[in-house]
Amino acid sequence: MCEDNQTAVTVFILLGFKGLYSYKILFFILFLFSYIVVLNGNLIIVVLVSISERLKIPMFIFLKQLAVADILITTTIIPMMLDIILSDTKEVSVTGCLMQIYFFDIFELVQCIVIAIMSYDRYLAICNPMRYNSIMSPDVCRKIIAASWLLVFIASGELILVLQLQFCGLKYIDHFFCDSDPILEISTSDNSLLLLVDFFFSVVFIFIPFSVIIVTYMIIFYAILKISLNSGRKKAFSTCSSHLATVCIYYGTLMIVYMGSSEDSSHIKKKFYSILYVVVTPMMNPIIYSLRNHKIRQTLQKVLNIRT
């Protein structure tokens, strides 16, 4: 309960890009273009993998799920960002704000799991190719993906704790979306249990998948170095280069966000770090796979030729 001299907050006011509104038209055009690129690029991957029998193999099935998560993350954040840019500020109900945090975290955790599964898929393809088809059948892949989404939603009981947060007096958030750090800063509730649960989920869904990726790629690189022919090494490395680029971009921006969220970082820096994660990463994944993978390029060309 709020004290007598405090008022219970029912809406938050997001300040967006305060101090930079003289450039708001430029910002709006830039982020709208980025959102269109993210949607189109990832939707192309989803559609191609869905309609092409050639792409119904484990790596592309997982890539499709990564594209879906990218679409959901950007759609959770960017439309509100565009609205804030045009209107300078944005009123959001407390419940709506907390739900945005919830769904953003859900899609983020799904990405972590899918990227880790993709690294295991590359490990099997390079280090144990004879058993690859028996272990990573399309049916097994679909079950793994379903289990990943189900696991994340079951583990998101943290939402119950989030919805119990109380806010009194302070209602201004210097950000362009409802992120957990600024929300917890103005909460008047005891956040110790929520922080403990959040730390547990971070270990389970971020640190452990990242550790799996590190270990699998250490084994992959060791196996590649044992290949005697240079052509064999190049071919083996090419099968995992796109995924490795995705890992570097995804976890690189994730580390920048969390390392840059220290108390001595300015609000502008925090917003910039968030833009890297929310906008840049989802935009890069389709570019990486469309440019580096000939199967996707050939399938896209075939579809376009059929339609023209």
WORACOR-V68725 format. One record per residue. N is the residue number from 1. PSI is psi in whole degrees, 0 to 359 (999 if undefined). BURIAL is b if it has 24 or more other ideal C-beta (glycine too) atoms within 12 Angstrom, else e. Layout:
n->N psi->PSI burial->BURIAL
n->N psi->PSI burial->BURIAL
This chain:
n->1 psi->147 burial->e
n->2 psi->151 burial->e
n->3 psi->168 burial->e
n->4 psi->326 burial->e
n->5 psi->11 burial->e
n->6 psi->150 burial->e
n->7 psi->134 burial->e
n->8 psi->132 burial->e
n->9 psi->128 burial->b
n->10 psi->339 burial->e
n->11 psi->146 burial->e
n->12 psi->153 burial->b
n->13 psi->111 burial->b
n->14 psi->127 burial->b
n->15 psi->347 burial->b
n->16 psi->228 burial->b
n->17 psi->61 burial->b
n->18 psi->132 burial->b
n->19 psi->352 burial->e
n->20 psi->19 burial->e
n->21 psi->351 burial->e
n->22 psi->344 burial->e
n->23 psi->20 burial->e
n->24 psi->328 burial->b
n->25 psi->318 burial->e
n->26 psi->316 burial->e
n->27 psi->315 burial->b
n->28 psi->312 burial->b
n->29 psi->317 burial->e
n->30 psi->311 burial->b
n->31 psi->329 burial->b
n->32 psi->317 burial->b
n->33 psi->317 burial->e
n->34 psi->318 burial->b
n->35 psi->319 burial->b
n->36 psi->318 burial->e
n->37 psi->316 burial->b
n->38 psi->311 burial->b
n->39 psi->309 burial->b
n->40 psi->314 burial->b
n->41 psi->313 burial->b
n->42 psi->325 burial->b
n->43 psi->324 burial->b
n->44 psi->316 burial->b
n->45 psi->315 burial->b
n->46 psi->314 burial->b
n->47 psi->314 burial->b
n->48 psi->315 burial->b
n->49 psi->329 burial->b
n->50 psi->324 burial->e
n->51 psi->343 burial->e
n->52 psi->122 burial->b
n->53 psi->330 burial->e
n->54 psi->331 burial->e
n->55 psi->4 burial->b
n->56 psi->59 burial->e
n->57 psi->159 burial->b
n->58 psi->313 burial->b
n->59 psi->318 burial->b
n->60 psi->332 burial->b
n->61 psi->317 burial->b
n->62 psi->323 burial->b
n->63 psi->322 burial->b
n->64 psi->317 burial->b
n->65 psi->324 burial->b
n->66 psi->320 burial->b
n->67 psi->319 burial->b
n->68 psi->315 burial->b
n->69 psi->321 burial->b
n->70 psi->316 burial->b
n->71 psi->316 burial->b
n->72 psi->320 burial->b
n->73 psi->310 burial->b
n->74 psi->324 burial->b
n->75 psi->333 burial->b
n->76 psi->331 burial->b
n->77 psi->309 burial->b
n->78 psi->319 burial->b
n->79 psi->319 burial->b
n->80 psi->321 burial->b
n->81 psi->316 burial->b
n->82 psi->321 burial->b
n->83 psi->319 burial->e
n->84 psi->320 burial->b
n->85 psi->318 burial->b
n->86 psi->323 burial->e
n->87 psi->2 burial->e
n->88 psi->316 burial->e
n->89 psi->170 burial->b
n->90 psi->127 burial->b
n->91 psi->130 burial->b
n->92 psi->133 burial->b
n->93 psi->153 burial->e
n->94 psi->316 burial->b
n->95 psi->316 burial->e
n->96 psi->321 burial->e
n->97 psi->315 burial->b
n->98 psi->325 burial->b
n->99 psi->325 burial->e
n->100 psi->317 burial->b
n->101 psi->316 burial->b
n->102 psi->308 burial->b
n->103 psi->323 burial->b
n->104 psi->315 burial->b
n->105 psi->320 burial->b
n->106 psi->309 burial->b
n->107 psi->328 burial->b
n->108 psi->316 burial->b
n->109 psi->322 burial->b
n->110 psi->318 burial->b
n->111 psi->315 burial->b
n->112 psi->316 burial->b
n->113 psi->315 burial->b
n->114 psi->317 burial->b
n->115 psi->323 burial->b
n->116 psi->319 burial->b
n->117 psi->321 burial->b
n->118 psi->325 burial->b
n->119 psi->322 burial->b
n->120 psi->323 burial->b
n->121 psi->317 burial->b
n->122 psi->324 burial->b
n->123 psi->314 burial->b
n->124 psi->319 burial->b
n->125 psi->326 burial->b
n->126 psi->318 burial->b
n->127 psi->339 burial->b
n->128 psi->57 burial->e
n->129 psi->332 burial->e
n->130 psi->330 burial->e
n->131 psi->4 burial->e
n->132 psi->309 burial->e
n->133 psi->327 burial->e
n->134 psi->327 burial->e
n->135 psi->314 burial->e
n->136 psi->60 burial->b
n->137 psi->156 burial->e
n->138 psi->323 burial->e
n->139 psi->318 burial->e
n->140 psi->320 burial->e
n->141 psi->315 burial->b
n->142 psi->322 burial->e
n->143 psi->320 burial->e
n->144 psi->316 burial->b
n->145 psi->314 burial->b
n->146 psi->318 burial->e
n->147 psi->324 burial->e
n->148 psi->312 burial->b
n->149 psi->317 burial->b
n->150 psi->316 burial->e
n->151 psi->317 burial->b
n->152 psi->317 burial->b
n->153 psi->322 burial->e
n->154 psi->318 burial->e
n->155 psi->352 burial->b
n->156 psi->27 burial->b
n->157 psi->350 burial->e
n->158 psi->336 burial->b
n->159 psi->325 burial->b
n->160 psi->317 burial->e
n->161 psi->322 burial->b
n->162 psi->317 burial->b
n->163 psi->345 burial->e
n->164 psi->358 burial->e
n->165 psi->143 burial->b
n->166 psi->148 burial->b
n->167 psi->125 burial->b
n->168 psi->127 burial->e
n->169 psi->287 burial->e
n->170 psi->129 burial->e
n->171 psi->0 burial->b
n->172 psi->132 burial->b
n->173 psi->119 burial->b
n->174 psi->71 burial->b
n->175 psi->170 burial->b
n->176 psi->2 burial->b
n->177 psi->171 burial->b
n->178 psi->95 burial->b
n->179 psi->155 burial->b
n->180 psi->320 burial->b
n->181 psi->307 burial->b
n->182 psi->330 burial->b
n->183 psi->315 burial->b
n->184 psi->331 burial->b
n->185 psi->326 burial->e
n->186 psi->0 burial->b
n->187 psi->141 burial->b
n->188 psi->5 burial->e
n->189 psi->165 burial->b
n->190 psi->112 burial->e
n->191 psi->8 burial->b
n->192 psi->316 burial->e
n->193 psi->319 burial->e
n->194 psi->318 burial->b
n->195 psi->324 burial->e
n->196 psi->315 burial->e
n->197 psi->319 burial->b
n->198 psi->320 burial->b
n->199 psi->319 burial->e
n->200 psi->314 burial->e
n->201 psi->325 burial->b
n->202 psi->321 burial->b
n->203 psi->313 burial->e
n->204 psi->316 burial->b
n->205 psi->348 burial->b
n->206 psi->305 burial->b
n->207 psi->314 burial->e
n->208 psi->313 burial->e
n->209 psi->321 burial->b
n->210 psi->321 burial->b
n->211 psi->321 burial->e
n->212 psi->317 burial->b
n->213 psi->314 burial->b
n->214 psi->312 burial->e
n->215 psi->314 burial->e
n->216 psi->321 burial->b
n->217 psi->332 burial->b
n->218 psi->317 burial->e
n->219 psi->319 burial->e
n->220 psi->312 burial->b
n->221 psi->322 burial->e
n->222 psi->319 burial->e
n->223 psi->322 burial->b
n->224 psi->320 burial->b
n->225 psi->335 burial->e
n->226 psi->347 burial->e
n->227 psi->128 burial->e
n->228 psi->320 burial->e
n->229 psi->136 burial->e
n->230 psi->322 burial->e
n->231 psi->323 burial->e
n->232 psi->320 burial->e
n->233 psi->315 burial->e
n->234 psi->318 burial->e
n->235 psi->319 burial->e
n->236 psi->317 burial->b
n->237 psi->326 burial->b
n->238 psi->334 burial->e
n->239 psi->342 burial->b
n->240 psi->2 burial->b
n->241 psi->320 burial->b
n->242 psi->315 burial->b
n->243 psi->322 burial->b
n->244 psi->321 burial->b
n->245 psi->320 burial->b
n->246 psi->317 burial->b
n->247 psi->314 burial->b
n->248 psi->316 burial->b
n->249 psi->314 burial->b
n->250 psi->304 burial->b
n->251 psi->334 burial->b
n->252 psi->311 burial->e
n->253 psi->324 burial->b
n->254 psi->317 burial->b
n->255 psi->322 burial->e
n->256 psi->318 burial->b
n->257 psi->309 burial->b
n->258 psi->323 burial->b
n->259 psi->330 burial->e
n->260 psi->358 burial->b
n->261 psi->20 burial->b
n->262 psi->163 burial->e
n->263 psi->334 burial->e
n->264 psi->359 burial->e
n->265 psi->140 burial->e
n->266 psi->161 burial->e
n->267 psi->325 burial->b
n->268 psi->317 burial->e
n->269 psi->318 burial->e
n->270 psi->320 burial->b
n->271 psi->319 burial->b
n->272 psi->316 burial->b
n->273 psi->320 burial->b
n->274 psi->323 burial->b
n->275 psi->321 burial->b
n->276 psi->317 burial->b
n->277 psi->318 burial->b
n->278 psi->325 burial->b
n->279 psi->309 burial->b
n->280 psi->311 burial->b
n->281 psi->310 burial->b
n->282 psi->335 burial->b
n->283 psi->333 burial->b
n->284 psi->326 burial->b
n->285 psi->311 burial->b
n->286 psi->324 burial->b
n->287 psi->315 burial->b
n->288 psi->311 burial->b
n->289 psi->328 burial->b
n->290 psi->327 burial->b
n->291 psi->328 burial->e
n->292 psi->348 burial->b
n->293 psi->116 burial->b
n->294 psi->332 burial->e
n->295 psi->318 burial->b
n->296 psi->318 burial->b
n->297 psi->315 burial->e
n->298 psi->321 burial->e
n->299 psi->319 burial->b
n->300 psi->317 burial->b
n->301 psi->320 burial->e
n->302 psi->315 burial->e
n->303 psi->316 burial->e
n->304 psi->323 burial->e
n->305 psi->322 burial->e
n->306 psi->319 burial->e
n->307 psi->338 burial->e
n->308 psi->999 burial->e
